[in-house]
Amino acid sequence: MGILWGMKICLWICSVVLGLGVMAQGAPQAQVRATVADSSIAQGERGDLAVVIDIPAGYHAQSNTPSSGNYIKLEVLPAAQEGIEFGVPDYPRGEDQEYPLLGKLNVYTGTITVNVPFVMAGDAEMGQRTIRGKVRYQLCDDKACYFPENQPFEAQLTITRGTGSAVAALPATIGGNPAGADWSIWTAFGAAFVAGLLFNVMPCVLPVLPLKAIGFYEVSQHRRGRSFMLGVVFSIGLIAIFAVLAMLVLVLRVISWGELFSRAWFIWPMVALLAVMGLGLLGAFTVSLPTAAYRFSPRHDTFGGNFFWGALTAILATPCTAPLLPALLLWAASHPAIVGVPAMLMVGVGMASPYLILSAFPEAARRFPRSGPWAELFKQMMGFLLLVAAMYFGAGRAIHGPGFWWLVSATVAVAGFYLMARTVQLTRSAGAVAISSVLAVAMIGASLWWTAKMTGLGRPMLSGGEGQVESQWEAYTPERFERAKSEGKIVLVKFTANWCATCQYIEGTVYQDPKIWQALRRHEVVAFKADMTDSELAKPLLLQLNPAGGIPLTAIYAPKLNGPIVLASVYGSDDLLRALDQAAGGDIARAPVPEQTRRRGSDALQGPSQ
């Protein structure tokens, strides 16, 4: 039944994707053309690129400032080129239009022109050059909207010899498009496969990986064909979850990536599931649980059990996707669903591939013991790992701020002491006891070190007597955020959540760095913390900055900038310091914003985390 169920799900997904592709055919398109105001520009001089977009009669495109963050805004995206530095596009003001079925929208109609300033490098190669780029937009009529389009454009210019004087300055730069925007299909699918492969070593997935290894030990007694079919069903379950998430995030746009872990109806059953499985591996079921509990035992040698394990593995991976998925989400969101959704499915294929390979060679698992006290101890330690995961998600949901790490650390400590005590019971070998002791001390020490780092234990007070780092944040509210901007202040908004592992890394490194808080005070920055653990107050702003809703993400607003500086995914203290200096009007040439940092006028899509 499990394999039939999985095949039905995959067939349904394929039919939906194909249907979306058919709907996309014959959609209206805007006409895009581009020219350079002065076709001859000297080295070191500034120029202006005019991109003209003709929207067909009877249709409209969402403006660059749509009425909702869920809408696809029109964006002009010049391709990064050596020797040319592009500034922030200057978009015309949108029109507020009322549509009977769509409501009030801020749109573009007819012909609009977007101007993009640029500067030629002082040593740019002379001669003929072609500026390339694309316009991303979504056309709608008064009843429905069509798939987002990416219309390319080109403009010709001639670079002449400069005078040797200083290079002209831009008010702000976007540094070209991020690498994810211009991938070919083959590059995107290859990157998706590699990202999925790497998910298997992320901390969110670690509780499942050893357990699945135990499962392969169990099925190694079967024939190769049956073992491989179990691996196929496991892969189907894993890929099905990525397919569902891709549909919800990229096509229907009803949730953001990783948002499930902010939903109480999802997180608490998931915590209970991890806790029950962990206690089961520790042998608790044989002591006190009722008979009905025995029925819930997703076995590794059944089709239904393997589909379950595959789905669970994919679900647990979503909070840890931030370092690997942003560029792919950017690429997928900028293409039709018939291309973007399969790209996300390829992430699942990459993640499932190691398990599929292992299932094809079950004889490799026969060398490992499947019974005995040491095998039982290994299984019990995997149970503790599941309990640690349950505590991470549960305590992270219930306790705001970094204090929940103490409960996670306490669970790790119990596991470490159990490992030492049980080893002493099983053997008198000094070597075995020494190894288990070293492992236990490493586990407990690492968890305590990380918890101390996250909570600021032992860290000196910030200079000036203002207290610890956590007290320096102001809770985000839309009203206070808008007021701070209207007062002409530099405003920083940090999006984070307890369930986002990469957010915790940023919290424990970048925002515990005294240099960051010195810079925030020096530039008189108003720092907002948008905690997404169980609140959607900041979700509209997040979706404006990142249509996929991925975190961690930091946005910096300043009066001198045409749009916010966005630091997406994983970044360091130096990256944030350069962004703050740029927001305050520092020297852009000497302090470039890192590649993953981009202006809202570019493909501002991150990604994750999650």
LINKA-V250843 format. One record per run of one state. SS is the DSSP state (hx for helix, st for strand, lp for the rest). FROM is the first residue (numbers start at 1). LEN is the number of residues. Records with the same first field share a line. If there is no record, write none. Layout:
SS=FROM-LEN + FROM-LEN
This chain:
lp=1-1 + 25-6 + 37-3 + 43-3 + 55-5 + 63-12 + 79-2 + 82-2 + 88-2 + 91-4 + 100-3 + 109-2 + 121-6 + 138-1 + 141-4 + 146-3 + 161-12 + 174-5 + 183-2 + 200-6 + 220-4 + 252-7 + 263-1 + 282-2 + 287-4 + 296-7 + 321-1 + 334-3 + 361-1 + 368-5 + 399-3 + 427-3 + 456-13 + 473-1 + 476-2 + 487-4 + 497-4 + 513-1 + 523-3 + 532-7 + 546-7 + 558-7 + 569-4 + 584-13 + 600-11
hx=2-23 + 179-4 + 185-15 + 206-14 + 224-28 + 259-4 + 264-18 + 284-3 + 291-5 + 303-18 + 322-12 + 337-24 + 362-6 + 373-26 + 402-25 + 430-26 + 469-4 + 478-9 + 501-12 + 514-9 + 539-7 + 573-11
st=31-6 + 40-3 + 46-9 + 60-3 + 75-4 + 81-1 + 84-4 + 90-1 + 95-5 + 103-6 + 111-10 + 127-11 + 139-2 + 145-1 + 149-12 + 173-1 + 474-2 + 491-6 + 526-6 + 553-5 + 565-4 + 597-3
